Amino acid sequence: MTLEIRRTFYPLINCADTAKSMEWLEKAFGFEPVAVHKDDGGKIVHAEMRFDTGLLMFGNGEPGTSALYVAVDDPDAHHDRAKAAGAEIFRELADQDYGSRDYGARDPDGNEWYFGTYRP
């Protein structure tokens, strides 16, 4: 019997140069590249690396900051709940070109949270 892992939480870090950061994490810590998505100009806009059973995502934001991506089954209901509770929605709920439906919010301490259907 094969047990499928259904991950829910994904740490998300922001880097000044994602390609260099990925190269360093591979060399220094043994992380393995899983996915790299680039814009039309060749700049990495999203990437993923694996270490053992964990998965790390790279995003575009201020270097040295981090966030958390949480996979949810119903992002619309989740978004409405967060908005009703007064969460600061800084990225509105939208369908993404990679198949996810997601949004971004800040908690009262300014931490960034992303919720969506994407499960790498």
C-alpha distances in whole Angstrom, upper triangle without the diagonal:
4,6,10,13,16,19,22,25,26,29,32,35,38,40,43,42,38,38,40,37,34,36,37,33,32,35,35,32,29,28,26,28,25,28,31,33,37,40,43,45,42,41,38,37,33,31,28,27,24,24,20,18,22,23,27,29,33,36,39,41,44,42,42,40,37,35,31,29,27,25,26,25,29,31,34,34,33,36,38,38,38,41,43,42,44,42,44,42,43,41,41,38,37,35,34,34,31,29,29,32,33,36,37,39,40,40,44,44,43,40,38,35,33,31,29,26,25,22,22
4,6,10,13,16,19,22,23,26,28,31,34,36,39,38,34,34,36,34,30,32,33,30,28,31,32,28,26,24,23,24,21,24,28,30,33,36,39,41,38,37,34,33,30,27,24,23,20,20,17,15,18,20,24,26,29,32,35,38,40,39,38,37,33,31,28,26,24,22,23,23,26,28,32,32,31,33,36,35,36,39,40,40,42,39,41,39,39,37,37,34,34,32,31,31,27,26,26,28,30,32,34,36,37,37,41,41,40,36,35,32,30,28,26,23,22,19,18
4,6,9,12,16,18,20,23,26,29,32,34,37,36,32,33,34,32,29,31,32,28,27,30,30,27,25,23,22,23,21,23,27,29,32,35,38,40,37,36,32,32,28,26,22,21,18,19,16,13,16,18,21,23,27,30,33,35,37,36,35,34,30,28,25,23,21,19,20,20,24,26,29,29,28,30,33,32,32,36,37,36,38,36,37,36,37,35,35,32,32,30,29,29,26,25,24,26,27,30,31,32,34,34,37,37,37,33,31,28,27,25,23,21,20,16,16
4,6,9,13,16,17,20,23,26,29,31,34,33,29,30,32,30,27,29,30,26,26,29,29,26,24,21,20,21,18,20,24,25,29,32,35,36,34,33,29,28,25,23,19,19,16,17,15,12,14,15,19,20,24,26,30,32,34,34,33,31,28,25,22,20,18,16,17,17,21,22,26,26,25,27,30,29,29,33,34,34,35,33,34,32,33,31,31,28,28,26,25,26,22,21,20,23,23,26,27,29,31,31,35,35,34,30,28,25,23,21,20,17,16,13,13
4,6,10,12,13,17,19,22,26,28,31,31,27,28,29,27,24,27,27,24,23,27,27,23,21,19,18,19,16,18,22,24,27,30,33,35,32,31,27,26,22,20,17,17,14,15,12,9,11,12,15,17,21,23,27,29,31,30,29,28,24,22,19,17,15,13,15,15,19,21,24,24,22,25,28,27,27,30,32,31,33,30,31,30,30,28,29,26,26,25,24,25,21,20,19,21,21,24,25,26,28,28,31,31,30,27,25,22,20,19,18,15,14,11,11
4,7,10,12,15,18,21,24,27,30,30,26,28,29,27,24,27,28,24,24,28,28,24,23,20,20,20,17,18,21,23,26,29,32,34,31,30,26,24,21,19,16,17,15,16,15,11,11,12,15,16,20,22,25,27,29,29,28,26,22,20,16,14,12,10,11,12,15,17,20,20,19,21,24,23,23,26,28,27,29,26,28,26,27,25,25,23,23,21,21,22,19,17,16,18,18,20,21,23,25,25,29,29,28,24,22,19,17,15,14,12,11,8,10
4,6,8,11,14,18,21,23,27,27,23,25,27,24,22,25,25,22,22,25,25,22,21,18,18,18,15,16,19,21,24,27,30,31,29,27,24,22,18,17,14,14,13,14,13,9,9,9,12,13,17,19,22,24,26,25,24,22,19,16,13,11,9,8,10,12,15,16,20,20,18,20,23,22,21,25,27,26,27,24,25,24,24,23,23,21,22,21,20,21,18,17,15,17,16,18,19,20,22,22,26,25,25,21,19,16,15,13,13,11,10,7,8
4,7,10,13,16,20,23,26,26,23,25,27,24,22,26,26,23,24,27,26,23,23,20,20,20,17,18,20,21,24,26,30,31,29,27,24,21,18,17,15,16,15,16,16,12,11,11,12,13,16,17,21,22,24,24,23,21,17,14,10,8,6,5,7,10,13,13,17,17,14,16,20,18,18,21,23,22,23,20,22,20,21,20,21,18,19,19,18,21,18,17,14,15,14,15,16,17,18,19,22,22,21,18,16,13,12,10,10,10,10,8,10
4,7,10,13,16,20,23,24,21,23,24,21,20,23,23,20,21,25,24,21,21,18,18,18,17,17,19,20,23,25,29,30,28,25,22,20,16,16,13,14,14,14,15,12,10,9,10,11,14,15,18,19,21,21,19,17,13,11,7,6,5,7,10,13,15,15,18,18,15,17,20,19,17,21,23,21,22,19,20,19,20,19,20,19,20,20,19,21,18,18,15,16,14,15,14,15,16,16,20,19,18,15,13,10,10,10,11,12,11,9,11
4,6,10,13,16,20,20,17,19,21,17,16,20,20,17,18,22,21,18,18,15,15,15,14,14,16,17,20,22,26,27,24,22,18,16,13,12,10,11,11,12,14,11,8,6,6,7,10,12,15,16,18,18,17,15,11,9,6,5,6,8,12,15,17,16,20,20,17,18,22,21,19,22,25,23,24,20,20,19,19,18,20,19,19,19,17,19,17,17,14,16,14,15,14,15,16,17,20,19,18,14,12,10,10,10,11,12,10,9,9
4,7,10,13,17,18,15,17,18,15,15,18,18,15,17,20,19,16,17,14,15,15,15,15,16,17,20,22,26,26,24,21,17,16,13,12,10,11,11,12,14,13,9,8,6,6,8,10,13,14,15,14,13,11,7,6,5,6,9,11,15,18,20,18,22,23,19,20,23,22,20,22,25,24,24,20,20,19,18,18,20,20,21,21,19,21,19,19,17,18,16,16,14,15,15,16,19,17,16,12,11,10,10,12,14,15,13,13,12
4,7,10,14,14,12,15,16,13,13,17,16,14,17,20,19,17,18,15,16,14,14,14,14,15,17,19,22,23,21,17,14,12,10,10,9,11,12,14,17,16,12,9,6,5,5,6,10,10,12,11,11,9,6,5,5,7,10,13,16,19,21,18,22,23,20,19,23,23,20,22,25,24,23,19,19,18,16,16,18,18,19,19,17,19,17,18,16,17,15,14,12,14,14,16,19,17,15,12,10,9,9,12,14,15,13,13,13
4,7,10,11,9,13,13,10,11,15,14,12,15,18,17,16,17,14,16,15,15,15,14,15,17,18,22,22,20,16,13,12,10,10,10,11,14,15,18,18,14,11,8,6,5,6,8,8,9,8,7,6,4,6,8,10,14,16,20,23,24,22,25,26,23,22,26,26,23,24,28,26,25,21,20,19,17,17,20,21,21,22,19,21,19,21,19,20,18,17,15,16,15,17,20,18,15,12,11,12,12,15,17,19,17,17,16
4,7,9,8,12,12,10,11,15,14,13,16,19,18,18,19,16,18,16,17,16,14,15,15,16,20,19,17,14,11,10,10,11,12,13,16,18,21,21,17,15,11,9,6,5,6,5,6,5,6,6,6,8,11,13,16,19,22,25,26,23,26,28,24,23,27,27,24,25,28,27,26,22,20,19,17,16,20,21,21,22,19,21,19,22,20,21,18,17,15,16,16,18,20,18,15,13,12,13,14,17,19,21,19,19,18
4,5,5,9,9,7,9,12,12,12,15,17,16,17,18,16,17,15,17,16,14,15,15,16,19,18,16,12,11,11,11,11,13,14,17,18,22,22,19,16,13,11,7,7,7,7,7,4,7,8,9,12,15,16,20,22,25,29,30,27,29,31,28,27,30,31,28,29,32,31,29,25,24,23,20,20,23,24,24,25,22,22,21,24,23,24,22,21,18,20,19,22,24,21,19,17,15,17,17,21,22,24,21,22,20
4,6,9,9,8,11,13,13,14,17,18,18,19,20,18,20,18,20,18,16,16,15,16,19,16,15,11,11,12,13,13,16,17,20,22,25,26,23,20,16,14,11,10,9,8,8,5,8,11,12,15,18,20,23,25,29,32,32,29,32,34,31,29,33,33,30,31,34,33,31,28,25,24,21,21,25,26,26,26,23,24,23,26,25,26,24,23,21,22,22,24,26,23,21,19,18,20,20,24,25,27,24,25,23
4,6,5,6,9,10,11,12,14,16,16,18,19,17,17,15,17,16,13,14,13,14,17,14,12,9,9,10,12,12,14,15,18,20,24,25,22,19,16,14,10,11,10,11,11,9,11,13,15,17,19,20,24,26,29,32,33,30,33,35,32,31,34,35,32,33,36,35,34,30,28,27,23,23,26,27,26,26,23,23,22,25,25,26,25,24,22,24,24,27,29,26,24,22,20,22,21,24,25,27,24,24,22
4,5,5,6,9,10,10,12,14,15,16,16,14,14,12,14,12,10,11,11,13,16,14,12,9,7,8,9,8,10,11,15,17,21,21,18,15,12,10,7,8,9,11,12,10,12,13,13,15,17,18,21,23,26,29,30,28,30,33,30,29,32,33,30,31,35,34,33,29,27,25,23,22,25,25,24,24,21,20,19,22,22,24,22,22,21,23,23,26,28,26,23,21,19,20,19,22,22,24,20,21,18
4,5,5,6,9,10,11,12,14,15,15,13,13,10,13,12,9,11,11,13,16,14,11,9,7,10,10,9,11,11,15,17,21,22,19,17,14,13,10,12,12,15,15,13,15,17,17,19,20,20,24,25,28,31,32,30,33,35,33,32,36,36,34,35,38,38,36,32,31,29,26,25,28,28,27,26,22,22,20,24,23,26,25,25,24,26,27,29,32,30,27,25,23,23,22,25,25,26,22,22,19
4,5,5,6,9,10,11,12,14,14,13,14,12,15,15,13,15,14,17,19,17,14,12,11,14,14,12,13,13,16,17,21,23,20,18,15,14,12,14,14,16,16,13,14,17,17,20,21,22,26,27,31,33,35,33,36,38,35,34,38,38,35,37,40,39,38,34,32,31,28,27,30,31,30,29,26,25,24,27,27,29,27,28,26,28,28,30,32,30,27,25,24,25,24,27,27,28,25,25,22
4,5,5,6,9,10,10,11,12,11,12,11,14,14,13,15,15,18,21,19,16,13,11,13,13,11,11,11,14,15,18,20,17,15,12,12,9,12,13,14,14,11,12,14,14,17,18,19,23,24,28,31,33,30,33,35,32,32,35,35,33,34,37,36,35,31,30,29,26,25,28,29,28,28,25,25,23,26,25,27,25,25,24,25,25,27,29,27,25,22,21,22,22,24,25,26,23,23,20
4,5,5,6,9,10,10,10,8,9,7,11,11,10,13,14,17,20,19,15,13,11,13,11,9,9,8,11,12,16,17,15,13,10,10,9,12,14,16,16,14,14,16,15,17,18,19,22,23,27,29,31,29,33,34,32,31,35,35,33,34,38,37,36,32,31,29,27,26,29,29,28,27,24,23,21,24,23,26,25,25,24,26,26,28,31,29,26,23,22,22,21,24,24,25,21,20,17
4,6,5,6,9,10,10,9,9,9,13,13,12,15,16,19,21,20,16,15,13,16,15,12,12,10,13,14,17,19,18,16,14,14,13,16,17,19,19,16,17,19,19,21,22,22,25,27,30,33,35,33,36,38,35,35,39,39,36,38,42,40,39,36,34,33,30,29,32,32,31,30,27,26,24,27,27,29,28,29,28,30,30,32,34,32,30,27,25,26,25,27,28,28,24,24,20
4,5,5,6,8,9,9,11,11,15,16,15,18,19,22,24,23,19,17,15,18,17,14,14,12,14,14,17,20,17,16,14,15,13,16,18,19,19,15,15,18,18,20,22,23,26,27,31,34,36,34,37,39,36,36,39,39,36,38,42,40,39,35,34,33,31,30,33,33,33,32,29,29,26,29,29,31,29,30,28,30,29,31,33,30,28,26,25,26,26,28,29,29,26,25,22
4,6,5,5,7,6,8,9,13,14,14,18,19,22,25,24,21,18,16,17,16,13,11,9,10,10,14,16,14,13,11,12,12,15,17,19,19,15,15,17,16,18,19,20,23,24,28,31,33,31,35,36,33,33,37,37,34,36,39,38,37,33,32,31,29,29,31,32,31,31,27,27,25,27,26,29,27,28,26,28,28,29,31,29,27,24,23,23,23,25,26,27,23,22,19
4,6,6,5,4,6,8,11,13,14,18,19,23,25,24,21,19,16,19,17,13,12,9,10,9,13,15,14,13,12,14,14,17,20,21,22,19,18,20,19,21,21,22,24,25,29,32,34,33,36,38,35,35,39,39,36,38,42,40,40,36,35,34,32,31,33,33,32,31,28,28,25,27,27,30,29,30,28,30,30,32,34,32,30,27,26,26,25,27,27,27,24,22,19
4,6,6,8,9,11,15,17,17,21,22,25,28,26,23,21,19,21,20,17,15,12,13,12,15,18,17,17,16,17,17,20,22,24,23,20,20,22,21,24,24,25,28,29,33,35,38,36,40,41,38,38,42,42,39,42,45,43,43,39,38,37,35,34,37,37,36,35,32,31,28,31,31,33,32,33,32,33,33,34,37,34,32,29,28,29,29,31,31,31,28,26,23
4,6,8,11,13,17,19,19,23,24,27,30,28,25,23,21,23,21,18,16,13,14,12,15,18,17,16,15,17,17,20,22,23,23,19,18,20,20,22,23,24,27,29,32,35,38,36,40,41,38,38,42,41,38,41,44,42,41,37,37,36,34,34,37,37,36,36,33,32,30,32,31,34,32,33,31,32,32,33,35,32,31,28,27,28,28,30,31,31,28,26,23
4,6,9,12,15,18,19,22,24,27,30,29,26,24,21,22,20,17,15,11,11,9,11,14,13,13,13,15,16,20,22,23,23,19,18,20,19,21,21,22,24,26,30,32,35,34,37,38,35,36,39,39,36,39,41,40,39,36,35,35,33,32,35,35,35,34,31,31,28,30,29,32,30,31,29,31,30,31,33,31,29,26,26,26,26,28,29,29,26,24,21
4,6,10,13,16,17,21,23,26,29,28,25,23,20,22,19,16,14,10,9,7,10,13,12,13,13,15,16,20,23,24,25,21,21,22,20,22,22,22,24,25,29,32,34,33,37,38,35,36,40,39,37,39,42,41,41,37,36,35,34,33,35,35,34,33,30,30,27,29,28,31,30,31,30,32,32,33,35,33,31,28,27,27,26,28,28,28,25,22,19
4,7,9,12,14,17,20,23,26,26,22,21,17,19,16,12,10,6,6,5,8,11,10,9,9,12,13,17,20,21,22,19,19,20,18,19,19,19,21,22,26,28,31,30,33,35,32,32,36,36,34,36,39,37,37,34,33,32,31,29,32,31,31,29,26,26,23,25,25,27,26,27,26,28,29,30,32,30,29,25,24,24,23,24,24,24,21,19,16
4,6,10,12,15,18,22,24,24,21,19,16,18,15,11,9,5,5,6,9,11,11,9,10,12,13,17,20,22,23,21,21,22,20,20,20,19,21,22,25,27,30,29,33,34,32,32,36,36,34,36,39,38,38,35,34,32,31,29,31,31,30,28,25,24,21,23,23,26,26,27,27,29,30,31,34,32,30,27,25,24,23,24,24,23,20,18,14
4,6,8,12,14,18,21,21,17,16,13,14,12,8,6,4,6,9,12,13,12,10,10,10,11,14,17,20,22,20,20,21,19,20,19,18,20,20,24,26,29,27,31,33,30,31,34,35,33,35,38,37,37,33,32,30,29,27,29,28,27,25,22,21,18,20,21,24,23,25,25,27,28,30,33,32,29,26,24,23,22,23,22,21,18,16,12
4,7,10,14,17,20,21,17,17,13,14,11,8,5,5,6,10,12,12,11,9,10,10,11,14,18,20,23,21,22,22,19,19,18,17,18,18,21,23,26,25,28,30,28,28,32,33,31,33,36,36,36,32,31,29,28,25,27,26,24,22,19,18,15,17,18,21,21,23,23,26,28,29,33,31,29,26,23,22,20,21,19,18,15,13,9
4,7,10,14,16,17,14,14,10,11,8,5,5,7,10,13,16,15,14,11,11,9,10,12,15,19,21,20,21,21,19,19,18,16,18,17,21,22,25,23,26,29,27,27,31,31,30,31,35,34,34,31,30,27,26,23,25,23,22,20,16,15,12,15,15,19,19,21,21,25,26,28,32,31,28,25,22,21,19,19,18,17,13,13,9
4,7,10,13,14,11,10,7,8,6,4,7,9,12,16,19,18,17,13,12,10,9,11,13,16,19,18,20,20,18,19,19,17,20,19,23,24,26,24,27,30,28,27,31,32,30,31,35,35,34,30,29,27,24,22,24,23,21,19,16,14,12,15,16,19,19,21,21,24,26,28,32,31,28,25,22,21,19,20,19,19,15,15,12
4,7,10,11,9,8,6,6,5,6,9,12,15,19,22,21,19,16,14,11,10,11,12,16,19,18,21,20,19,19,19,17,20,19,22,23,25,23,25,28,26,26,29,31,29,30,33,33,33,29,28,25,22,20,21,21,19,17,13,11,10,13,14,17,17,19,19,23,25,28,31,30,27,25,21,21,18,19,18,18,14,15,13
4,7,8,5,5,4,5,7,9,12,15,19,22,25,25,22,19,17,14,12,11,12,15,18,18,21,21,20,20,21,19,22,22,25,26,27,25,27,30,29,27,31,33,30,31,35,35,34,30,28,25,23,20,22,22,20,18,14,12,12,16,17,19,19,20,21,24,26,29,32,31,28,26,23,22,20,22,20,21,17,19,17
4,5,5,5,6,6,9,12,15,18,22,25,28,28,26,22,20,16,14,13,12,15,18,19,22,22,21,21,22,21,24,24,26,27,28,25,27,30,29,27,30,32,30,30,34,35,33,30,28,25,22,19,21,21,19,17,14,12,13,16,17,19,19,20,20,24,26,29,32,31,28,26,23,23,21,22,21,22,19,21,19
4,6,8,10,10,13,15,19,22,25,29,32,31,29,25,23,20,18,16,15,19,21,22,25,25,25,25,26,25,27,27,29,30,31,28,30,33,32,30,33,35,33,33,37,38,36,33,31,28,25,22,23,24,21,20,16,14,15,18,20,22,22,23,24,27,29,33,35,35,31,30,26,27,24,26,24,25,22,24,22
4,6,9,10,14,16,19,22,26,29,32,32,30,26,24,20,18,16,15,18,20,20,24,24,25,25,27,26,29,29,31,33,33,30,32,35,34,32,35,37,35,35,39,39,37,34,31,29,25,23,25,26,23,22,19,17,18,21,23,24,24,25,25,28,30,33,36,35,31,30,27,27,25,27,26,27,24,26,24
4,6,9,12,13,16,19,22,25,28,29,27,23,21,18,15,15,14,17,19,19,22,23,23,24,25,24,27,27,30,32,32,30,32,35,33,32,35,37,35,35,39,39,37,34,32,29,26,24,26,26,24,23,19,17,17,21,22,24,24,25,25,28,29,33,35,34,31,29,26,26,24,26,25,26,23,24,22
4,6,9,11,14,17,21,24,27,27,25,21,18,15,12,12,10,13,16,15,19,19,19,20,22,21,25,25,28,30,31,28,30,33,31,29,33,34,32,32,36,36,34,31,28,26,23,21,23,24,22,21,18,17,16,20,21,23,22,22,22,25,26,29,32,30,27,25,23,23,22,24,23,24,21,23,20
4,6,7,11,13,17,20,23,23,21,17,15,12,9,9,9,12,15,14,17,17,17,18,19,18,21,22,25,27,28,25,28,31,29,27,31,32,30,30,34,34,33,29,27,25,22,20,22,22,21,20,16,15,14,18,18,20,20,20,20,23,24,27,30,28,25,23,20,21,19,21,20,21,18,19,17
4,7,11,14,17,21,24,23,20,17,14,11,8,6,6,10,13,14,16,16,15,15,16,15,19,19,22,24,25,22,24,27,25,24,27,29,26,27,30,30,29,25,23,21,18,16,18,19,17,16,13,12,12,15,15,17,16,16,16,19,21,24,27,26,22,20,17,18,16,18,17,18,16,17,15
4,7,11,14,17,20,19,17,13,11,7,6,5,7,11,14,14,16,15,14,14,14,13,16,16,19,21,23,20,23,25,23,22,26,27,25,26,30,29,28,25,23,21,18,16,18,18,17,16,12,12,11,14,13,16,15,16,15,18,20,23,26,25,22,19,16,16,14,16,15,16,13,14,12
4,7,10,14,17,17,14,10,8,6,5,7,10,13,16,15,16,16,14,14,14,13,16,16,20,22,24,22,25,27,25,24,28,29,27,28,32,31,31,27,26,23,21,19,21,21,20,19,15,15,12,15,15,18,17,18,18,21,22,24,28,26,24,21,18,17,15,17,16,17,13,13,11
4,7,10,13,13,10,7,6,5,6,9,13,15,18,16,17,17,14,14,13,12,15,15,19,21,23,22,25,27,24,25,28,29,27,29,32,31,31,27,26,24,23,21,23,22,21,20,17,17,14,16,15,18,17,19,19,21,22,24,28,26,24,21,18,17,15,17,16,16,12,11,8
4,7,10,11,8,6,5,7,8,12,15,18,19,17,17,18,15,16,15,14,17,17,21,23,26,24,28,30,27,27,31,31,29,31,34,33,33,29,29,27,26,24,26,25,25,23,20,20,17,19,19,22,21,22,21,24,25,26,29,28,26,22,20,19,18,19,19,19,15,14,10
4,6,7,6,5,6,9,12,15,19,21,22,20,20,20,17,17,16,15,17,17,21,23,26,25,29,30,27,28,32,32,30,32,35,34,34,31,31,29,28,26,28,27,27,25,23,23,19,21,20,23,22,24,23,25,26,27,30,29,27,24,22,21,19,20,20,19,16,13,10
4,6,5,6,8,12,14,18,21,23,24,21,20,20,18,18,17,17,18,19,23,25,28,27,31,32,29,30,34,33,31,34,37,35,36,32,32,31,30,29,31,30,30,28,26,26,23,24,23,26,25,26,25,27,27,28,31,29,28,24,23,22,21,22,22,22,19,16,14
4,6,8,11,14,17,21,24,26,27,25,24,23,21,21,19,19,19,20,23,25,28,28,32,33,30,31,35,34,32,35,38,36,37,34,34,33,32,31,33,31,31,30,28,28,24,25,24,27,26,28,27,29,29,30,33,31,30,26,25,24,23,24,23,23,20,17,14
4,7,10,14,17,20,24,25,27,25,24,23,20,19,17,16,16,16,19,21,25,25,29,29,27,28,32,31,29,33,35,33,34,31,32,31,30,29,30,29,29,27,26,26,22,23,22,24,24,25,25,27,27,28,31,30,29,25,24,22,21,21,20,20,17,14,12
4,7,10,14,17,20,22,23,21,20,19,16,16,13,13,14,14,18,20,23,23,27,27,24,26,29,28,27,30,32,31,31,28,29,27,27,26,28,26,26,25,23,24,21,22,20,22,21,23,22,23,24,24,28,26,25,21,20,18,18,18,18,18,15,12,11
4,7,10,13,17,19,20,19,18,17,14,14,12,11,12,13,17,19,22,21,25,26,23,24,28,27,25,28,31,30,30,26,27,25,24,23,25,24,23,22,20,21,17,19,17,20,18,20,19,21,22,23,26,25,24,20,18,16,15,16,16,16,13,10,8
4,7,10,14,15,17,15,15,14,11,11,10,10,12,14,17,20,23,21,25,26,23,23,27,27,24,27,30,29,28,25,25,23,22,21,23,22,22,22,19,20,17,19,17,19,18,19,18,19,20,21,24,23,21,17,16,15,14,15,16,16,14,12,10
4,7,10,12,15,14,14,13,10,10,9,9,12,13,16,19,21,19,23,24,21,21,25,25,23,25,28,27,27,23,22,21,19,18,20,20,19,19,16,17,14,16,15,17,15,16,15,17,18,20,23,22,20,16,14,13,12,14,14,15,12,11,10
4,7,9,11,10,11,11,9,10,11,11,14,16,19,22,23,21,24,26,23,23,26,27,24,26,29,28,27,23,22,20,18,17,20,20,19,19,16,17,15,17,16,18,16,16,15,17,18,20,23,22,19,16,14,14,13,15,16,17,14,14,13
4,6,9,10,11,10,9,9,11,10,14,16,19,22,23,20,22,24,22,20,24,25,22,23,27,26,25,21,19,17,15,14,17,17,17,17,14,15,14,17,15,16,14,14,12,15,16,18,21,20,17,14,12,12,11,14,15,17,14,15,14
4,7,8,11,10,10,11,13,13,17,19,21,24,25,21,24,26,23,21,25,26,23,23,27,27,25,21,19,17,14,13,16,18,17,18,15,16,16,19,17,18,16,15,13,15,16,19,22,20,17,15,12,14,13,16,17,19,17,19,18
4,6,9,7,9,10,13,14,18,20,22,26,26,22,24,26,23,21,25,25,22,23,26,25,23,20,17,16,13,13,17,18,19,20,18,19,19,21,19,20,17,15,13,14,14,17,19,17,14,13,11,13,13,17,18,21,19,21,20
4,6,6,9,11,14,16,20,23,25,28,29,25,27,29,26,24,27,27,24,24,28,26,24,21,18,18,15,16,19,22,22,24,22,23,23,25,23,23,20,18,15,16,15,17,19,17,13,13,12,15,16,19,21,24,23,24,23
4,6,8,11,15,17,21,23,26,30,30,27,29,31,28,26,30,30,26,27,31,29,27,24,21,21,18,19,22,24,25,26,23,24,24,26,24,25,22,21,18,19,17,19,21,18,16,14,14,16,17,21,23,25,23,24,23
4,7,10,14,16,20,23,26,30,30,27,30,31,28,27,30,29,26,27,30,28,27,23,21,22,19,20,24,25,26,27,25,27,25,28,25,26,23,21,18,19,17,18,20,17,14,13,13,16,17,21,23,26,24,24,23
4,7,11,14,17,20,23,26,27,24,26,28,24,23,26,26,22,23,27,25,23,19,18,18,16,17,21,22,23,25,23,25,24,26,23,23,20,18,15,15,13,15,16,13,11,9,9,12,14,18,20,23,21,22,22
4,7,10,13,17,20,23,24,21,24,25,21,21,24,23,20,22,25,23,22,18,17,17,15,16,19,20,21,23,21,23,21,23,20,21,18,16,13,13,12,13,16,13,11,8,8,9,11,15,17,20,18,19,18
4,7,10,13,16,20,20,18,20,21,18,17,20,20,17,19,22,20,19,15,15,14,13,13,16,17,19,20,19,21,20,21,18,18,14,13,10,10,10,11,14,12,10,7,5,6,8,11,14,17,16,16,17
4,6,10,13,16,17,15,18,19,15,15,19,18,15,18,21,19,19,15,15,15,14,14,16,16,18,19,18,20,18,19,16,16,13,12,10,10,11,11,15,14,12,9,7,5,6,9,11,14,13,13,14
4,7,10,13,14,12,16,17,13,14,17,17,15,17,20,19,19,16,16,14,14,13,15,14,15,16,14,17,15,15,12,12,10,10,9,11,12,13,17,17,15,11,9,6,5,6,8,10,9,10,11
4,6,10,12,10,14,14,11,12,16,15,13,16,19,18,19,15,16,15,16,15,16,14,15,16,15,18,16,15,12,12,10,10,10,11,13,14,18,18,17,13,11,8,6,5,7,8,9,9,11
4,7,9,9,12,13,11,12,16,15,15,18,20,19,21,18,19,17,18,16,16,14,14,14,14,17,14,13,10,10,9,11,12,14,16,17,21,21,20,17,14,11,8,6,5,5,6,6,10
4,6,6,10,10,8,10,13,13,13,16,18,18,19,17,18,16,18,16,16,13,14,14,15,18,16,14,10,10,9,11,13,14,17,17,21,22,21,18,16,12,10,6,5,5,8,9,13
4,6,9,9,9,12,14,14,15,17,19,19,21,19,21,19,21,18,17,14,14,14,15,18,16,13,11,10,10,13,15,17,20,21,24,26,25,22,19,16,13,9,8,6,9,10,14
4,6,6,6,9,10,11,12,14,16,17,19,17,19,17,19,17,15,11,13,13,15,18,17,14,11,9,10,12,14,16,19,20,23,25,24,22,19,16,13,9,8,7,11,13,17
4,6,5,6,8,10,10,12,14,15,16,14,16,13,15,13,11,8,10,10,12,16,15,13,10,7,6,8,11,12,16,17,20,22,21,19,16,13,10,7,6,7,10,13,16
4,5,5,6,9,10,11,12,14,16,14,15,13,15,13,11,7,9,11,14,17,17,15,12,8,8,9,12,13,17,18,21,23,22,21,18,15,13,10,9,10,14,16,20
4,5,5,6,9,10,11,12,14,14,16,14,17,16,13,11,13,14,17,21,21,18,15,12,11,11,14,14,17,18,20,23,22,21,19,16,14,11,11,12,16,18,22
4,5,5,6,9,10,11,13,11,13,12,15,14,12,10,13,15,17,20,20,18,14,11,10,9,11,11,14,14,17,20,19,17,15,12,11,8,9,11,14,16,20
4,5,5,6,9,10,11,9,11,9,12,11,9,7,11,13,15,19,19,17,14,11,9,7,9,9,12,13,16,18,17,16,14,11,10,8,9,12,15,18,21
4,6,5,6,9,10,10,12,10,14,13,11,10,13,16,18,22,23,20,17,14,12,11,12,12,14,15,17,20,19,19,17,15,14,12,13,15,18,21,24
4,6,5,6,9,9,12,11,15,15,13,12,16,18,21,24,24,22,19,16,14,12,13,12,14,13,15,18,18,18,16,14,14,12,14,16,19,21,25
4,5,5,7,5,8,8,12,13,12,11,15,18,20,24,24,22,18,15,13,10,10,8,10,10,12,15,14,14,13,11,11,10,13,16,19,21,24
4,5,5,5,7,7,11,12,10,11,15,18,20,24,24,23,19,16,14,11,11,9,11,11,13,16,15,16,14,13,13,13,15,18,21,23,26
4,5,7,10,11,14,16,14,14,18,21,23,27,28,26,22,19,17,14,14,12,13,13,14,18,17,18,17,16,17,15,18,20,23,26,29
4,6,9,11,15,16,15,16,20,23,25,28,29,27,23,20,18,15,14,11,12,10,11,15,15,16,16,14,16,15,18,21,24,25,28
4,6,9,12,14,14,15,19,22,24,28,28,27,24,21,18,15,13,10,10,9,9,13,13,14,14,14,16,16,19,22,24,26,29
4,6,9,11,12,13,17,20,21,25,25,24,21,18,15,12,10,6,6,6,8,11,10,11,11,10,12,13,16,19,21,23,26
4,6,9,10,12,16,19,20,24,24,24,21,18,15,11,9,5,5,7,8,11,9,10,10,10,12,13,16,20,21,24,26
4,6,6,9,12,16,17,20,21,21,17,15,11,8,6,4,7,9,12,14,11,12,10,10,10,11,13,17,19,21,23
4,6,10,12,15,16,19,20,20,17,15,12,8,6,6,7,11,13,14,11,11,9,10,10,12,14,18,19,22,23
4,7,8,12,12,15,16,16,14,12,9,5,5,7,10,13,16,17,14,14,10,10,9,10,12,15,16,19,20
4,6,10,11,15,16,16,13,10,8,5,7,9,12,15,18,19,17,16,13,12,10,11,11,14,16,19,21
4,7,9,13,14,13,10,7,5,4,8,10,14,16,19,21,19,18,15,13,10,9,9,11,13,17,19
4,6,10,11,10,8,6,6,7,10,13,17,20,23,24,21,20,17,15,12,11,9,11,12,16,18
4,7,8,7,6,4,7,9,13,16,20,22,26,27,24,23,19,17,13,12,9,10,11,14,16
4,5,6,5,6,7,10,13,16,20,23,26,27,24,22,18,16,13,12,10,10,9,13,14
4,5,7,9,11,14,16,20,23,26,30,30,27,25,21,20,16,16,13,12,11,14,14
4,6,9,11,14,16,20,23,26,29,30,27,24,21,19,15,15,12,11,8,11,11
4,7,10,13,16,20,23,25,29,30,27,25,21,19,15,13,10,8,7,10,11
4,6,10,13,16,19,22,26,26,24,21,18,15,11,10,6,5,5,8,10
4,7,11,14,18,20,24,25,22,20,17,14,11,8,5,6,7,11,14
4,7,10,14,16,20,21,19,17,13,11,7,5,4,7,8,11,14
4,7,11,13,17,18,15,14,11,8,6,6,7,10,11,14,17
4,7,10,14,14,12,10,7,6,4,6,9,13,13,16,18
4,7,10,11,9,8,6,5,6,8,11,15,16,19,21
4,7,8,5,5,5,6,9,11,15,18,19,21,23
4,5,5,5,7,8,11,13,16,20,21,22,24
4,6,8,10,11,15,17,20,24,25,26,28
4,6,9,11,15,17,21,25,25,26,28
4,6,9,13,16,19,23,23,25,26
4,7,10,13,17,20,20,21,22
4,7,10,13,17,17,18,19
4,7,10,14,14,15,17
4,7,10,10,12,14
4,7,9,11,13
4,6,8,11
4,6,10
4,6
4
